[in-house]
Amino acid sequence: MLKPLHSIEQQQLANIEWLLTDVDDTLTWEGQLPDITLKALYDLQEVGVKVVAVTGACAGWCDQIAKVWPVHGAIGENGAFWMSQNESGFATESNIPLSQMHLEQTALKTALAKILEDYEGIDFAADQPFRFCDVAINLSQDRESVSEQVAKELLTKARAVVIDSKTVNASLSSIHLNVWIGKHSKRVTSEAYLKAHSPFSDIDLDKVIYIGDSQNDEAMFAWLPTTFGVRNIQKVLPQLTHKPSVLLNEEGGFGFAQLARTIIEAKQDCLTGQLCRSA
């Protein structure tokens, strides 16, 4: 049984410094970014919470998120790279050179195209041309959702692909099957991002939280002490070995806004001296 939001102590919420968040169906809902969610991002920034989008979304989408949204940065394509903007300018960082990513991505796309020949009507995501590393197969974005059985079949077949003696990674999000070559993941790159943007080599994970909605968020749920699921995560909970700590009672971006309000209220009470002591 997942805990409700009110079970988290205000002291703990007031001490949060980093909020890592999935994007599709966590910040968004039904393909839209609710106005209440965008305001929540600005309000979190105002109280000093650093929000990082951690997503399977393409590089083109992450470029826009990192440059335009009130976030600290964006980790894209399930950890292939991160993007951030500050007074020094805009930067993209990755462990694998982008040229190598492109070559491996091209070979991977060819292999996956052969698999898709047996699945009429299923194709690559519309944003595939804007991806640096992974290959995304569209399962439910702007189309009728494919069956759970077909999604599982594709996941199994994708994981069986070998490119130049390299096995591939594959993960299901709420809208895509993402497939990539490399050791990166949401967790691996999130940890690297926090260390790169912190004055200390050891990160206090009690001050870091994550919110998500899907199977590709499981490694984040396993890693951090306190994590949150928006209400729509309930449909995949039986498939998760590692579940979020807390279940919010609103869906998508509305659930994110619910969490943001609770954090902001705790921090404001701290500033007025009503509950906080130094962490």
C-alpha positions as CSV (number, residue, x, y, z in Angstrom):
1,M,0.0,0.0,0.0
2,L,1.4,3.4,-1.0
3,K,1.4,6.2,1.5
4,P,-0.8,9.3,1.0
5,L,0.9,12.7,0.7
6,H,-0.2,13.9,4.1
7,S,1.9,11.1,5.7
8,I,5.1,12.9,4.7
9,E,6.3,15.2,7.5
10,Q,6.4,18.9,6.7
11,Q,9.9,19.1,8.0
12,Q,11.0,16.7,5.3
13,L,9.1,18.5,2.6
14,A,10.6,21.9,3.7
15,N,14.1,20.5,3.3
16,I,13.7,19.5,-0.3
17,E,16.2,21.1,-2.7
18,W,15.9,19.1,-5.9
19,L,12.7,17.8,-7.5
20,L,13.4,15.5,-10.4
21,T,10.3,14.9,-12.6
22,D,9.2,12.8,-15.5
23,V,7.4,14.8,-18.2
24,D,4.8,12.9,-20.3
25,D,1.7,12.3,-18.1
26,T,3.5,13.6,-15.1
27,L,3.9,17.2,-15.9
28,T,1.5,17.0,-18.8
29,W,-2.0,15.5,-19.0
30,E,-3.8,14.4,-22.1
31,G,-1.1,15.9,-24.2
32,Q,-1.2,19.3,-22.7
33,L,0.7,21.2,-20.0
34,P,-1.9,22.5,-17.6
35,D,-1.6,26.1,-16.6
36,I,-1.6,25.1,-13.0
37,T,1.5,22.9,-13.6
38,L,3.4,25.7,-15.3
39,K,2.6,28.0,-12.4
40,A,3.8,25.4,-10.0
41,L,7.1,25.2,-11.8
42,Y,7.5,29.0,-11.4
43,D,6.4,28.9,-7.7
44,L,8.9,26.1,-6.9
45,Q,11.7,28.1,-8.5
46,E,10.7,31.1,-6.4
47,V,11.1,29.1,-3.2
48,G,14.5,27.7,-4.3
49,V,13.5,24.2,-5.4
50,K,15.6,23.1,-8.4
51,V,13.4,21.2,-10.8
52,V,15.0,18.9,-13.4
53,A,13.0,17.3,-16.1
54,V,14.0,13.6,-16.5
55,T,12.4,12.2,-19.6
56,G,12.4,9.9,-22.5
57,A,11.5,12.9,-24.7
58,C,13.6,13.8,-27.7
59,A,16.5,16.3,-27.8
60,G,14.4,18.8,-29.6
61,W,11.8,18.8,-26.9
62,C,14.5,18.9,-24.2
63,D,16.1,21.9,-25.8
64,Q,12.8,23.8,-25.5
65,I,12.3,22.7,-21.9
66,A,15.7,23.7,-20.8
67,K,15.6,27.1,-22.5
68,V,12.0,28.2,-22.0
69,W,10.6,26.5,-18.9
70,P,11.4,27.5,-15.3
71,V,13.6,24.5,-14.7
72,H,17.2,23.9,-13.7
73,G,17.8,21.6,-16.6
74,A,16.5,18.7,-18.7
75,I,17.8,15.1,-18.9
76,G,16.6,13.6,-22.2
77,E,16.1,10.3,-24.0
78,N,16.3,8.3,-20.8
79,G,19.6,9.7,-19.7
80,A,21.5,10.0,-23.1
81,F,22.4,13.7,-22.3
82,W,21.5,16.6,-20.2
83,M,20.8,20.2,-21.2
84,S,21.1,23.3,-19.0
85,Q,21.1,27.0,-19.3
86,N,22.7,29.6,-17.0
87,E,24.5,32.9,-17.1
88,S,27.4,31.2,-19.0
89,G,25.1,30.1,-21.8
90,F,23.5,26.9,-22.9
91,A,25.2,23.5,-22.6
92,T,24.6,19.9,-23.7
93,E,26.5,17.2,-21.9
94,S,26.8,13.5,-22.8
95,N,29.2,10.6,-21.9
96,I,29.1,9.3,-25.5
97,P,30.0,11.6,-28.3
98,L,27.0,12.8,-30.3
99,S,28.5,11.5,-33.5
100,Q,28.8,8.0,-32.1
101,M,25.3,8.2,-30.8
102,H,24.0,9.0,-34.3
103,L,25.8,6.1,-35.9
104,E,24.5,3.6,-33.4
105,Q,21.0,5.1,-33.6
106,T,20.9,4.7,-37.4
107,A,21.8,1.0,-37.1
108,L,19.3,0.5,-34.3
109,K,16.5,2.2,-36.3
110,T,17.2,-0.2,-39.2
111,A,17.0,-3.2,-37.0
112,L,13.7,-2.0,-35.3
113,A,12.2,-1.2,-38.7
114,K,12.5,-4.8,-39.6
115,I,10.6,-5.8,-36.5
116,L,7.9,-3.3,-37.2
117,E,7.2,-4.9,-40.6
118,D,5.2,-7.5,-38.7
119,Y,3.0,-4.9,-36.9
120,E,0.8,-3.0,-39.3
121,G,0.0,0.5,-38.2
122,I,2.8,0.8,-35.6
123,D,5.6,3.2,-36.5
124,F,8.3,5.3,-35.0
125,A,7.4,8.4,-33.0
126,A,6.8,11.6,-34.9
127,D,9.6,13.3,-33.1
128,Q,12.2,10.6,-34.1
129,P,14.1,13.1,-36.4
130,F,14.8,15.3,-33.3
131,R,16.4,12.5,-31.3
132,F,20.1,12.3,-30.6
133,C,20.4,8.7,-29.3
134,D,17.4,6.5,-28.9
135,V,14.7,5.2,-31.2
136,A,11.1,5.7,-30.1
137,I,8.2,3.6,-31.2
138,N,4.8,5.2,-30.9
139,L,2.4,3.2,-28.7
140,S,-0.2,5.8,-27.8
141,Q,0.8,9.3,-28.7
142,D,-1.9,10.9,-30.9
143,R,-3.1,7.4,-31.8
144,E,-5.3,4.6,-30.4
145,S,-3.2,2.8,-27.8
146,V,-1.7,-0.5,-28.8
147,S,-2.6,-3.5,-26.6
148,E,-0.6,-4.3,-23.5
149,Q,0.3,-7.7,-25.1
150,V,1.7,-6.0,-28.3
151,A,3.7,-3.5,-26.2
152,K,5.2,-6.4,-24.3
153,E,6.0,-8.3,-27.5
154,L,7.8,-5.3,-28.9
155,L,9.7,-4.7,-25.7
156,T,10.9,-8.3,-25.7
157,K,11.9,-8.2,-29.4
158,A,13.7,-4.8,-29.0
159,R,15.8,-6.1,-26.0
160,A,16.9,-9.1,-28.1
161,V,18.5,-6.8,-30.8
162,V,22.3,-6.8,-31.0
163,I,24.2,-4.0,-32.7
164,D,27.9,-4.5,-33.3
165,S,28.0,-7.0,-30.4
166,K,26.2,-4.5,-28.2
167,T,22.9,-5.5,-26.6
168,V,20.3,-2.7,-26.4
169,N,18.2,-1.2,-23.6
170,A,14.5,-0.8,-24.0
171,S,11.9,0.7,-21.7
172,L,8.2,1.5,-21.9
173,S,6.9,5.0,-21.1
174,S,3.3,6.0,-21.0
175,I,3.4,6.8,-24.7
176,H,6.5,5.2,-26.3
177,L,8.8,2.2,-26.4
178,N,12.2,3.7,-26.1
179,V,15.2,1.7,-27.3
180,W,18.9,2.8,-27.0
181,I,22.5,1.6,-26.9
182,G,24.6,2.6,-24.0
183,K,24.9,2.3,-20.2
184,H,23.0,5.5,-19.4
185,S,19.6,5.6,-17.7
186,K,17.4,8.0,-16.0
187,R,19.1,7.1,-12.7
188,V,22.7,7.1,-13.9
189,T,22.5,10.5,-15.5
190,S,20.4,12.0,-12.8
191,E,23.1,11.1,-10.3
192,A,25.8,12.6,-12.6
193,Y,23.7,15.8,-13.0
194,L,23.3,16.3,-9.3
195,K,27.0,15.8,-8.7
196,A,27.9,18.2,-11.5
197,H,25.7,20.9,-10.1
198,S,26.4,20.5,-6.4
199,P,29.4,21.9,-4.5
200,F,29.7,18.6,-2.7
201,S,30.6,15.2,-4.0
202,D,28.2,13.5,-1.7
203,I,24.5,14.3,-2.4
204,D,22.1,14.2,0.5
205,L,19.4,12.1,-1.1
206,D,16.9,13.0,1.6
207,K,16.8,16.4,-0.1
208,V,16.1,14.9,-3.5
209,I,12.7,13.6,-4.7
210,Y,11.3,12.2,-7.9
211,I,7.8,12.1,-9.4
212,G,6.7,9.8,-12.2
213,D,4.0,7.7,-13.8
214,S,5.4,4.9,-15.7
215,Q,7.5,1.7,-16.0
216,N,10.6,3.7,-17.1
217,D,10.5,5.5,-13.8
218,E,11.1,2.3,-11.8
219,A,14.9,2.8,-11.4
220,M,14.3,6.2,-9.9
221,F,11.7,4.8,-7.5
222,A,14.3,2.2,-6.4
223,W,17.1,4.8,-6.0
224,L,15.7,7.7,-4.0
225,P,14.3,7.4,-0.4
226,T,11.2,9.4,-1.2
227,T,9.4,9.3,-4.5
228,F,5.9,10.1,-5.8
229,G,3.5,8.7,-8.3
230,V,0.7,10.7,-9.9
231,R,-2.6,8.9,-9.7
232,N,-2.5,7.6,-13.3
233,I,0.5,5.4,-12.3
234,Q,-2.0,3.0,-10.7
235,K,-2.6,1.1,-14.0
236,V,1.1,0.0,-14.1
237,L,1.7,-0.6,-10.4
238,P,1.2,-4.4,-10.7
239,Q,4.1,-4.4,-13.2
240,L,6.6,-2.5,-10.9
241,T,8.9,-4.3,-8.5
242,H,10.0,-0.9,-7.1
243,K,7.0,1.4,-6.6
244,P,6.9,5.1,-5.5
245,S,6.7,5.9,-1.8
246,V,3.6,8.1,-2.1
247,L,0.6,8.0,-4.4
248,L,-0.9,11.4,-5.2
249,N,-4.6,11.7,-5.6
250,E,-4.6,13.8,-8.9
251,E,-3.5,12.8,-12.3
252,G,-0.6,14.0,-14.5
253,G,0.3,17.6,-14.2
254,F,-2.5,18.2,-11.6
255,G,-0.8,15.7,-9.3
256,F,2.5,17.4,-9.8
257,A,0.9,20.7,-8.9
258,Q,-0.6,19.1,-5.8
259,L,2.9,18.0,-4.7
260,A,4.4,21.4,-5.5
261,R,1.7,23.2,-3.4
262,T,2.5,21.0,-0.4
263,I,6.3,21.6,-0.7
264,I,5.8,25.3,-1.1
265,E,3.5,25.6,1.9
266,A,6.0,23.7,4.0
267,K,8.9,26.0,2.9
268,Q,6.8,29.1,3.6
269,D,6.0,27.9,7.1
270,C,9.7,27.3,7.6
271,L,10.5,30.8,6.5
272,T,7.9,32.3,9.0
273,G,9.3,30.1,11.8
274,Q,6.2,28.1,12.3
275,L,7.8,24.6,12.0
276,C,11.3,24.4,10.7
277,R,14.6,23.9,12.2
278,S,17.9,23.6,10.4
279,A,18.3,20.3,8.5
